[in-house]
Amino acid sequence: MALLRSAFIAASQNHLMRRFGERSSVGRKLSSRFVAGMEIEDALRVAEAVNRQGMSVTLDSLGESVTSETEAHQSAEIYHRLLDAIAERKLNSNVSVKLTQMGLELSPDLAGKIAESLTQHAHATNSFVRIDMEGSQFTQVTLDIVRRLHAQPALRGSIGIVIQAYLYRSQSDIEQLLAEGIRVRLCKGAYKEPAEIAFPRKADVDSNYVRLSCLLVDSPIYHGLATHDEAMIEAAKSFATQHKIDPSRFEFQMLFGVRRDLQRKLVREGYNVRVYIPFGREWYPYFMRRLAERPANVLFILKNLVRS
């Protein structure tokens, strides 16, 4: 399983495979299980359908590692359009943003200014911006940008962050974020990291995820637990029940196209569920990381191909 995960992560960084996948009809068909479509309208249509099922959504325009300031601003413009559309259609939705897509590798100052503009827009439209966490080389600068923006009184509560449970540092990061009142999405982590900074064993990642999820659920801030692992979900539910924490104080987050049965089950049980809906033409790295996270997803894709 570890070898398969490593293979998918390596494939996510292969430029030739990416070019073929994103340009071919076969590639787009394969990705459709986990990607809502290529255009904004595709994502909005799916968001409306998910809302009708009693779940909130977060919209993600796929892309990362832009190579120019112009590309960074073009990426940001898509999010400004999303925020306007969310307000106009009264969707129960927010947006999720990668800072490398906003020029982080070109200039942290550029990415910070773009993130600030998006957060201002989110605040003005009564929405919310979640800053995604990427590889460990970006962890500290991402935290710094989010903390700086959240510290502005006018933006407080309009921006949040993602923390990855497989990093050793994550507990101390969460403790600091909680002290500052910043909303967190907790995930296990989907990048290949060295054992010097991340738990190499799945069992240890799982244990840390449970420990960190309990910290989040127990706090007065509204957080998201991003997982499809039923053991992690049951641990959070059990902790909340034991400590008399109302389910309305947190939410479970899941990916579009993954464990739809579990999403609906949690809604029936009275839990808040948010579905992460990605869209866009630069879907390949995201798609391969989903396979790396859960190689069983390959079976979903093969079944879809057989049915078609």
N, C-alpha and C positions, 0 to 999 in steps of 0.2 A: 504493500500500500504506500509506503514511504517513497519507494522508487517511482511508482506511478505519479505520485504528487510532484516529485522533483521533475519528472518528465514534462508534465503539463506546465509547470512554472517556467521551465526552460523554453518550452514552445511559445509561451506568452511573450517572450522576448526575442523571438525569431522574426526578423524583418521580412524575409522572403515568404514565410508561411503567412505572416500577417497580410502582406500585400495581396497574395493569392486569395486568402479567405475573405477579406473585405471587398474585393472586386468581383467575386464569383457569385453566381446565383446559388450554387450549392452551399457556399459558406453562409450566405444570408439565411438560407433555409435551416441550416444547422443551428444558427444562433437564435432563431425565432422562439425557441423554448424559453429563453431567458432575457431576450431583448424585445421591448415593446414595438419597435419599428425604427425606421430611419429618420423620421421627421417629427417636429414638435407636435403636430396635430395627431400623429399616431399615439404619442405618449399621453396627451390630454384625453383622448378617447378611452384609453385603457384606464386612466385615473378615474374618470367618471364611472366606469363600470365597477371598479374596485370600491369606490365610495358607496355605490348602491348596495354593495354586499356588507356594508357596515364597517368597513375598514378605511383608515386614513392611508395616505401615500406620501412618499418622498420621491421627487423626480430628479433624475441624474442624466445630464447630457454627457455622453461618453466621450472620453478624450483625455490625454495627459501629455506632459512633456512637450509643450509647444516650443517652436524654435525662433519665434520673433515676437516683438511687442505687439505687432499688428494682429498676429494669431491669438495672442492672449486676450486682446480687447474684443476680437470676434467671438471667442468662446464666452466671454462675459456677456456679450450682447444677447446670446441665446438665453442666458439665465435671466436677464432683465425682461425679455419677452415672456419667459415662463412665469415670472412673478406677476406680471401684468395679467396674463391669462388666468392664473390661479384666482386672482382677485375678481376678475370680470365674470368668471364662471362659478365663483363661490365654491371652489373645490376645497375639500379637507386635505390640504397638501402643503408641503414645504419643499425645499430644494437641497440637494447635496452636491458639494463642490470640491473638486481636487485642486489644490494650490499649484501643482505643476502645470495644470491646464490654464492657470492664470499667470504663468510666467515665473514661477518660483525659482526654477533653475537658471533663469536669465538674471533675475534680480528679486530678492526677498522684498525690497521696497515696492517694486511694481506689483507683486502678488498681494502685498498687504493693502495697497491703495485700491486695487480692484475688489478685494474681499470687503473692504470698508464700504465701497460704493454699493455693492450688492446687499450688504447688511443694512445700510441706510434705506435702500429700496424695500427690503423685507419689512423693516420696521414701519415704513410709511404705508405698506399694504397689509399690515397686521399678519405678516408671515414670519418665516424663520429660515435661517441658513445654517446648514450643518456642514462643517469643514471636514472632509474625509481625511483619514490618516493613510499615508502611503508607506514606502519603505523606510527603514529605520534611519537612513541618512537625513530624512526630513522630519523626524519626530520632534526635535527640540524647536526648530524654527516654526513648525506648524503650531505647536503649543504657544510659543511666544506671540505669534500673530493673533491667535484667538484670544488669549488673555488680554492683550493690549486693546483689542477692539471691544471686548466685553466690559473692560474697565471704564469705557466712555459711558457716562450716564444715559445718553440718548440711545445707546445701542444695547444696553444691558438687557439680557433675556432674549435678544433677537439672533444670537449666534451661539452655536454649540460645536462640539468636537467629537471625534471618534477615538476610542482607546482600544488597543489590541492586547488581549489577555496573554498572548504568548511572550510578551516582553517582560523581562525581570523588573523593569522600572515602573510598570504600569500601576502598581498599588500606590506608590508615592505620588505619581502623576494624578491619580484619581483623588487622593486625599487633598492635594493642592487645589484641584478643580472644584471639589466640593466646598472647600473653604471660601472660594471666590464666587460660589453660586452658579457655576457653569454647567449646563446640561451636557450629558455624555451619552453617546451610543457605544455600548460595549460589544465588541466582536472578538472572535478568537484570533484572527489575523490570517492574511492570505498571501504573504510574501515569504520568500526563502531567506531566513536570517541565521547567522552563525550561532553556535551554542554559547558563545561568550556573552551574548546579549538576550537570547531567547531560549525558552524551554524547548529542548529537542524532542521530548517524549509527549505524545498526545495526552497521556494520563495526567501529566503535570500541568499541561495547558488547561485541561478540563477542570482540575482542582482549583487552579488560579481563577478560571472564569467564574466558578461558583462562589469563591471567596469575594471576588470583586463585584459580582452581581448582588450579593447580599449587602455590601456597602452602599451600592446605589439605591436599591429598593428601600433601604432603611433611612435614606436621607429625605429631607422635605422637598427636594428638587425633582422635577419630572424627568425621568431618564428612559432610555430605550435599551432593551436587551435583544441584541441581534443574534439569533441562533435558530437552527432547525433541529438541534439536538434535543430530543425529548427528555433526556436525563437532565440537561441544563434547565430546561423549562420547568420540569417537575421540582427541581431543587429551589428555583425562585418562587414558585407557587407555594411550596411547603413553608419556606421561610416567611413569606408574606402572611400565610395563615397563622403560623405559630406566633408571630409578632403583631397580629391584628392590624395588618397594613392593608388598606382598601385597594382593590385592584385598579381603581381609577388613578392611583398615584404613579403608575409606571406603565410602559407598554412593551409588548413583544414586537420585534421587527423581523421580517422575513423577505426573501428575495422573490421577485416576480418569477413565476414558473416553478417554484420549488415548494413542495409540501403544501399544496393548496388545501388538501384535506385537513391538515393540522391548523392552518390559518382559520378555516371556517369553524373548526372544533373549539378553538380558543375564544372566538367571538361568541359562540353559543354559550360558553361557560361564563361570559361576562367580562372577559379581559380585553383590553385595548390592543389592537393589532395594526401595525403600519407595514405596508408593502412597498419595498424599494423597487422603483420602476425605472430602469435604464433605457435610453434610446440613443440613436445616432449611428453614423456611418463608421465611426472608429470603435467598433465593438469588440474587436478580436482579443486584446489583452484582458478585458473584463471577462469575456467568455471562457478563456483558457484558465483564468484563476478560479472561476466557478467549478470547473472540472477538477482542478487541483484540490480545492477545498473538500469536495465530495465526489470522488470518482464514480460513485453509484449514479451520478447524474448522466454518465455516459449511456446507461441503460435507458434512461428517459428518451434520449436523443435517438438511439437506435430503434426504439419502439415507434417513435414518431415517423421515422423514415420508412419503416416496414408498413405502417398504416397508409402512407401517402402513395 
